[in-house]
Amino acid sequence: MTLADDAITWFDKNARDLPWRQPDTTAWGVLVSEVMLQQTPVVRVEPAWRSWMTRWPTPADLAADPPSEAIRMWGRLGYPRRAMRLHACAVAMVERHDGEVPSDLDQLLALPGVGTYTGRAVATFAYGQRHPVVDTNVRRVVSRAVEGKPDAGPTTTAADLVAMADLLPEEPARAARASIAFMELGALVCVARSPRCHECPFEAVCAWRLSGSPALEGPSRKPQRYAGTDRQVRGLILEVLRHATGPVPRQRLDEVWNDDVQRARALAGLVEDGLVEPLAEDVFVLAGDGPRVAPQSL
């Protein structure tokens, strides 16, 4: 038995019943789930994913709406640029791939906002291909079980992809199953703090456990603070614009935060990121809610 075999056996008995894992989930549904799950817990993503897929079951459905609607539907999931990326992806798929999510990895990676992880995740989980899918959870499992280290580095490297690829079965469908199994182990059992080693299928062979479970050297990574940050101010500004029925004057946005400098910086960042459009010097709307300019006839 290999680590992949043990992980798959464990996964078959313990996997969470998530809607984007159902057999009838489309590749678009998988892509939406992967984007939503970035830096956001499953409990918050699941209802948002269901609402999104009900409204926009295909890329063409989303592409037909302005990006402002994607931002509104995103609600308070956080990091709303992800909504913009999904909208841009949908438009690109309509333009390049007849409204379908491509199965080719290079074509996936060429889509707006689709990076190393997301492209491989869609190719693997939606199309059953053999690719190393490496996120924070997977890196931690491999680091502990194979390398005997308490944790991996802060970002995915080429070495991480190679290490994961070496663990995958050759048969693509089984390799895809192993990929999601390793990820689930990291999310539920081999967690960053207080791992539940007695529940892990690798307990008897884990290099980290066999070496005495050494602690991480150096300072541990602290959770990102939210209260009082520019992220919070950006969220408050977007909340006003999401619920507005028309253009919003700056005076209304000034009411959300009493630090003039920080509020101005947050608003300027939203404009720079393309989430908010200024219609005039002191009037703003969500991206895509501005007046449409008809093309000039020749």
PyMOL commands that set and color helices and strands:
alter all, ss='L'
color gray80, all
select helices_A, chain A and resi 3-14+19-21+27-36+42-55+59-63+67-74+81-97+105-109+116-125+136-145+158-167+172-188+197-199+207-210+230-243+250-256+260-272
alter helices_A, ss='H'
color red, helices_A
select strands_A, chain A and resi 248-249+276-280+283-286
alter strands_A, ss='S'
color yellow, strands_A
deselect
rebuild
show_as cartoon
